[in-house]
Amino acid sequence: MEKAIDILKKYWGYNEFRPQQQEIIETVAAGKDSLALLPTGGGKSICYQIPALMHPGICIVISPLIALMKDQVEQLNALKIPAVAVYSGLTKKQVDIELDNAAYGKYKLLYISPERLISPLFKERLKKMQVNLLAVDEAHCISQWGYDFRPPYLQIALVHEIIPDTPIIALTATATTQVMNDISEKLQLKNPTIFKSSFERDNIHFVVREEEDKFHKLIETLRSVKGSGIVYVRNRRKTKEIAEYLNRNHIPADFYHAGLEITERAKKQDNWIRNKKRIMVCTNAFGMGINKPDVRIVIHWDIPESIEAYYQEAGRAGRDGIISFAGLIYNRQDIDELARIQSEQHLEPDVIKKIYHQMGSYLKLAYGAGVGESFDFDITEFSNAVKIPAKHVYRAIQILQQNGYLYFNEPMDRISTIHFTVDHETLYRFQVENKLKEPVIKMLLRMCPGILDGYVPVRESEIAFQLSYSRHDFINELIYLQQNKILEYNPVSGKSQLTFIVERLHEENINLDTALLNTLRIKSEKRLEAMSQYTLNKTECRVKEILAYFDERYSRCNRCDICMEKNKLGLADVEFNKVYSWLQKQLNKKSLSPEQIYEMSLPIRKEKFIEALLFMTDNKIIIHKPDNLLEWRG
């Protein structure tokens, strides 16, 4: 058996592992179940990719992140490691071919989305595969207590019964102790070895600022912190608006969201990675799987919906270990917006069923049909057609997805695919008879390795550029070859896709687990509340608060905005807390002037007390009103 370190050097060119990677790999390679909690950017994928190469057979990787799956497959294939991804949106024929290839040993890694696990086709092919490892990425998705619960993950334990002797590795970057325990139980791990890294990122300085003029503060911040950055916003419209504002203020910026055309997204991403654009203003569609270690600052313009999401996105700063910043700029309207989001988390079951029925009618799908089929689906167009708010449609789709009826793909999750359907001899004969088509065929063979064996990704703009064709002309060439039955071409439409996991059902046969819906709603509200508390916190070390959320004890970081301000005061935490509690008690009774307060029996020396009071007024914990009275705000 080849050693792990030799495989690392051979394929990735590194001479040593990151912390914990080697121990995890050795445990997995020994055939033991493992549960690994590693930070964002901690190199989780290596922990199953190397064991997959150490043993004969194939490693099955379960992941809900289609864009990330495809990126990893492309990276592995570039390293000459045979890998493939099977997910919603592929045609039945594509899935059939790739699962056949996996069963007959063509690949070392098979990435598969969770909703594909329940298909009879996959289960049948699985019996023929020599599976050396089952890797469960984003394992928190199996837990109702996690922030991204996906019921299809619950099928993993049932699938494992088909290959009971295969070890499992479960990986996640964000999980509380409760979620970790739930992962182990739901996956039925056998005496798993637990690997848990600290959540602390000791090179990131966390800062939160309440500002009425957020635009001014954004410019000020980006001028004071040099280097590459990301600005996260909640909706697509804001990405362009804020990027244009930054450019007008001489800060090179671009914008990114899932609604852009694939080639445009790729170009924007490449320009940012190469530092041709300093700042990327984007929705959370951006960042997953992107390898850019020199990001110096990540700013959240809108308050995220959970600590998990916030910390994962903030963690894209400073992966090279150099001091970096994670900022959150908010105002009171943003707090109101968070409350509005919380109130919209709940939809009545009858409303969800009605939306499901209208989607089926809109797509002209007959009852009892559609299982495994994918349809182009634009939420905005649908919502306008049926006169239902888009946010309600999106939430209904989320719930139907959680209950295993549908799967929704953003367009960014998809890429065109292509496959030569003829053998070498027939292809050569066609080239000889159609000399004008020879350059296209040769370029496809060169730039799409594996095209004769199965469906492979095709990036139309890149190949068109190499041929000195326009994209439109190149696509016409592909259509011509398809019409002549030389290849099959599956272009991406640029729209989102809706996949029916089960056939279209009558409304009365839609069984929504109301107890589960209620549990998920309560958990979502608690996550929003935790994020709100973090945002409004003016006294507690930011890192301490985040780590406490993940059940990790910590004292104080001495680098977040709160710790830095407290350090200037020269006050110990115990002294500051005394002043805080005392003022809260006094000012909750009635507003007082500073002079009235100073005449009272103070909890610490007056000089230190005044410093603490000034800190609290500066940070708007206490409001100093025009009538010279102090009012507690908290």
Secondary structure, DSSP 8 states (H G I E B T S, - for coil): ---HHHHIIIII--SS--TTHHHHHHHHHTT--EEEE--TTS-TTHHHHHHHHHSSSEEEEE-S-HHHHHHHHHHHHHTT--EEEE-TTS-HHHHHHHHHHHHTT--SEEEE-GGGGG-HHHHHHHTTS-EEEEEESSGGGG-TTSTT--GGGGGHHHHHTTSTTS-EEEEESS--HHHHHHHHHHTT-SS-EEEE-----TTEEEEEEE-S-HHHHHHHHHHHS-SEEEEE-SSHHHHHHHHHHHHHTT--EEEE-TTS-HHHHHHHHHHHHTTSSSEEEE-TTS-TT---TTEEEEEESS--S-HHHHHHHHTTS-TTSS-EEEEEEE-HHHHHHHHHHHHTT---HHHHHHHHHHHHHHTT--TT--TT-EEE--HHHHHHHHT--HHHHHHHHHHHHHTTSEEEE-GGG---EEEE-S-HHHHHHHHHH-GGGHHHHHHHHHHSTTTTTS-EE--HHHHHHHHT--HHHHHHHHHHHHHTTSEEEE---SS-EEEESS----GGG----HHHHHHHHHHHHHHHHHHHHHHH-SSS-HHHHHHHHTT------S-SHHHHHHHHHT--HHHHHHHHHHHHHHHHH--B-HHHHHTS--SS-HHHHHHHHHHHHHTTSEEE-TTS-EEE--
